[in-house]
Each structure stands twice: as C-alpha cells, then as structure tokens.
Amino acid sequence: MTTTILVAGATGDLGQRIVRELLQHDVRLRVLTRPGSATAAALFGDDERIDIVTASYADHKALTAAVSGVDVVVSAVSGIRPVIVDAQRALLKATVAAGVPRFIPSDYSADYRQIAPDSNRNFELRREFAAEVDAAPVHATSILNGMFTDLLTDEAPMILFGRRRVLFWSSADQVLDFTTKDDAARVTALAALDNDAPRVIEVAGAQVSARDVALTMTELTGTPFKLQWAGTTGTLSAMSKIGRKLSKNPNETFPAWQGMQYFVSMFSGQAQLRHVDNDRYGPHVWTTVRDVLHAHLAGQKAS
C-alpha cells in the first residue's frame, strides 16, 4: 500500500534531500508551499508522484485541508521562533485536526534535551516545541544527528585550513557527533515509512574528537595539523552572549554567536548523543568526517 507523505520545507536544502530519498520508495508526496511562492512548482512540478499544495501557516482551515488524508507529516522547515515554534505549532495543530497519525518535527540536530537554560537559542526553541509535540495526540519521531558534517568545510570554523589548525574548547578529546545532510535525509525518509518508529532516533555518521580531526587532516594533507586550544566552553558561552547583545540582526537563523552556542553544547558534552542506533534500518555505509574532508580537499585541488 502506497504511503502518502506531506513534506513542509521541501524547497530548502535538507527538505529537497528528504524528498529525493522518499522518492526511492513507494510513496505519494505532497509538498506544502506558501501562497505566492513559485519555488515548489519549479523544483517539483514535473514529477507526477508529487502534488503541490498551497496554504498559509496562519490559515488553519487551508492548512488542515492540505494535510488531510496523508499518513505522515514531515517538517523540514528552518528558522527561529516564527518558524520552529509558531509555524510548526500551526502545522501540528492542523495535523491533529486532520487526524494524521504521525508527525516528524524539524529537529535534525544534536541532543537539545539536556542543554543548560540560555545556552543555545536554536536548541531551546526545539526543546520548547518538543514539549508541545509530546502533549499532542500524535505519534511523533524526532531525528537527532549531531552537527551536519557538511558544515565543517564551510560555516563551522573548527578547522582552520589555511593555518593548519583544529580548534577545540575545554577538551580535545570530547566526543563530537557528525552526520551528513544526505544521511540525515535518508534516515528521515525511512523513519517516515516506519510506523513503529520511536519518539527519538539518534544517528551519527561519525563520532570523533578534535584530536581525531587533526590526525585525519594530517593524514589527508601530509602536512601536520595542530590542535589549538581556543578557551573553555564557559568562555565561549560568555563570548556568544556578548555577540548576541551586540548583534545588529537578532533574527538571523545562524549568526556567528549561534555558531558559538552550538560548539558550547557540543564541546561541553551536554548535546552528545548517548543512544546512537545506526543499524535501526539495516546496514548502511555512512559518510564519515574523513570522507567529507577528503572530498573537500580533492575539490580544492581540482579548482
């Protein structure tokens, strides 16, 4: 029997990957788009297995109609409070009103459940919404995957490629969880098709320390990459708070100070995944930190 799945946030980076993974299975997809947006039509309009439905998150009636009749609602929206809490709250309310049995919220992060208050804005928004999900009469599943490995070569300044340094805070041996966006999308698709999926699925394509990353970079480049202590997580937390106060645009999704908060959560160990279940959906060749760094270095040489 074909499963019908609605994906919210399908035009985003991760959302497109989730759609691609879902189409590897016997599914019928609905892609939710806001009124006036042509992006979904441009991306998915030619695929006969995808229906594009339009609804504003502020329009409960239209949103309920959009999700009616599906088996699972998958959220891959990205943003801060107006999206992660407000828009998803509206989506959850419509899911319940339409009698949809399952809901996957947009988590796709490290473990936000045990972090200290006021230590990570984006994690705390997820934790706030998770409380609403837990109270709703719906079977929910969150995907926790650590940091996206892809960010190590771009937005997460842990590896200083030009200076041949790997930064760490407090301990170079703290275990850090990484999963590529593609692997996270694969698990999300399989969870959407799994009626027995638990409340939380933890996966990690790699669990490595800063020391491991430095050794990997040394091996891949043939040039020593040294560890560089950048302070304690307490110092970094204080710096992030200063950066937040001085920020000219507090509504950015991932400003520099939020990146600092992410590293605080990871290097303090508070956001470490403790129950990784990589084999839940059978054997899989996970893309590791080494794989991503090797591809990045090869791309630099080619250019």
N, C-alpha and C positions, 0 to 999 in steps of 0.2 A: 504493500500500500504506500503510495507516494505521500511523503511528509510535506506539509505546507509551512513555510517559514517566512516571517517578516523580518527584514533587517532595517534597523534605523541607523543612520550614519553610514550608509553603504557607499556614499561617494567619497568618504575620507580614505586616507592611506590604509589603515587597518581594515576598515569596512570593505574596501574593494578586495582585499586579500581573503576576507571571510567569505564573500560572495563567490570568489573563484574556487575556494575549497569546497563550498557547499555544492557547487555545480558538478563536482566529481561524483556526486551521489544522486540517488533517485529522489529528487526534491522538486517542489514548485516554489519559486521565490516571489515574494513581494518586497519591493524596495520603497521605503517611505521617503517622500520628498516634501519640502515645504512649498506652499503656493508661490508661484513666480519663478521658481528655480528650474533651469533647463539642464542642469548638470547630469541628473539621473538619466534623462532621456538620451543625452549624448553618449553616456557610458554604457547604458544597458538597453536602449530602445530597440536594438536589432536582435535581441535574444528572445526567442519565443518562450523560453522557460521562466522569464522574469516579467512580472506585472508591476508597473509603476503606479503607486497610489499616492495621492496628494492630501495632506492635512496639516493644519497648523497645530502646534502643541497647545495653543490656547483654546482650540476648538474641540471640546471634549466629545461632542457628537460625531464630528468628522473623524476624529482620531479613533474612536471606538469602532466606527464603520470600517476604517482602514485595517484594523487588526482582527475584525470579526472573521471567524472561520479558519484561522490559522492554528497550527499545533504548537508553535513556539514563537515567541518574540525575542529577537536577538538585538541588543543595543550595542552599537559601536560608536556612539556619539562622543565628541571630545570637546572639552571646555572647562569652565569653572562653574560656580554656583548656578547661574542661569541655565546651564545645560545639564551638568552632572546631578544636580538636585532638582531644580524646577522642571526642566523638560522631561527628565526621566520619571519624576513623580507623576506628571501628566500621562506619560506613556504607560506607567504601571497601573494607574487608575483605569485607563482605557482597557488595558489587558484584562484586568479583573472584571470590569463591566461587561466585556465581550465574552467572558467565560473561557478565555485562552488558558490552558492548563500550565504552561511553562514560560519562564522568563529568564533571560540571561542579561544581567546588567553590565554596563560598561566599566569593568574594573581593570583587567589586563595590567596588573601592576605587581609590586612586591606586596608582602603581607601587611596591610594597613591596620589590622585588628588590634595590635598591641603597642602601637606607637604612642609616645607621650603626647599629652594635650599641647596644642600650639607649637608642634614641632614640624608639621608638614601639611600645608594648606590643602593640596590636592588629595592626599590620603585621607584627611579628616572629612572632606566632602564625600568621599566614597564610603567612609565609615558611617556618616550621617545618613546617607541614602540606604545603606545596607540595613539599618535598623528599620526603615520603612518597608523594605522588601521582606524582611523577616516577619513583620507583622501582617503582611498581606496574604490572603488565601490563594497562593500560587506556589507552584514548585519551582524554586529558583536555583540557579547554579552560577557561581562566580568562578572566573578563571584567574588564578594568581600565577604569574610567570616571572616575577622579579623585574629587573630592568630589561628593556629591549636591547639586545646585543648590538643592533644596528647603530645605536646612539654612540657607541664607543668610538666610532670613526668620524663623528660629526658633532652632535650637540653636547655630549657629556665629556667635558675636558679632563678626563682622568689620565689619558695617555698624551703626553706632550711629544708628538712625533719628531718635530724639528730639534728639540732639545734632548731627545733620547732619555726621557724621564717618565716614570709612572708615579702619579701622586697617590698618597694614602693619608687617611686621617686616623689617629689613635693607634690602630694596629694594621700592619701589612699582612697579617695572617687571618684577618676576619674573612669568613666565607661570604662570597657575594653571588647572588643568583642572576643568571642571564638567560634570556630566550629570544630568538629572533622573531620578528613580526610574522614571518611566514609560518613558523612552528606554532606560535600562539594562535594564529588563524586556523591552522589545521585542527588543533585541539578544540577550539571553539565550535567548529563545524561538527566534529564528532560528538561533542557534548550536546549540541542541539538535536542530534539524532538519537541520543541516548535517554530514553525515558526514565532510566534508573540512575541518572547522573546525580551525584551527591550535591550538597549545598555549596561546597567548595572543591575545586580541582586545582591542585598545586603541581606545576611542572617547571622544569629548569633544563634548558638545553646545555647549560654548563654551570657548575658550581666551583668557582675559583677565587683565589685571593689576589690582592695586588701583587704579591710576590710571584704568584704563578703567571700573572700577566707580563711582568717584567721579564721573566725567564722565557716566556713564549716570544716576546718581541725580540729578545736577544737571539734566540734560535732562528727566527724567521729572517732577520736582517743581517745576521753575522756581525752585528755591532752591539756592544754592551748597552743595555737599557738599565739605568739605575733607579732604585726606589728613592722617592723624595717625600719625606715627612712634611705634610702641609699643616700640621697642627692637630689639635684634638677635635673630636666631634662637638664638644662643648663650645670651643672657639668658633668652629664653623657655624654652629647654630646661632651664636651671637651675631656673627657677620651677616647671616641670612636675615635676621630681624632688622638689622640696620639697613641692609639693602632694600628690604620691603618698605620701611618707613620713608626712604629717600626715593623710591620708585615713582617716576612720573606717570606710569601707566599701570595701576594696581590690577587691572583687569586682563593682563596678559596671561595666557594659559601656562606658558613655561618660561618665565623670565629667569635671569641669572640667579636670583635669590631662591627661586623654587628649585633650581638645579642643586643649589647648596643644601636645601632641605632634604632632597632625595638622597644625597650622599650621606647626610647625617643619619637618616633612617637606615641606610644600608650598612655603613661602617660602624654604627653603634650596635648592630645585630638585632635591633628591635623589629626590623622588617624582614628578617631572614625566613625563608620557607623551611618549615620543620617537618612537613609530611608530603614530600615530593612523590608523585605517583606517575612516573614517566611511562610505565608499562600498562596503564589502565586500558589503552586502546590498542594493545599489541606492540610488537617490535617496530621500532622506527629509528632511522638514522637521524639523530638530532644535529643541527648545525651548531657547532661549538664556537667559543670565543676565538680559538685558534683559526677556525675556518673563515670567520668574518675578517679577522685581521690579515690573514693570508690573501684573501680576495682583494682587500683594500690596498695592500702593498703592491699586488700584481697590477691593479688598475692604475696606481700612481706611476709605475714603471712604463706601462703601455702608453700613458699620456705624455 
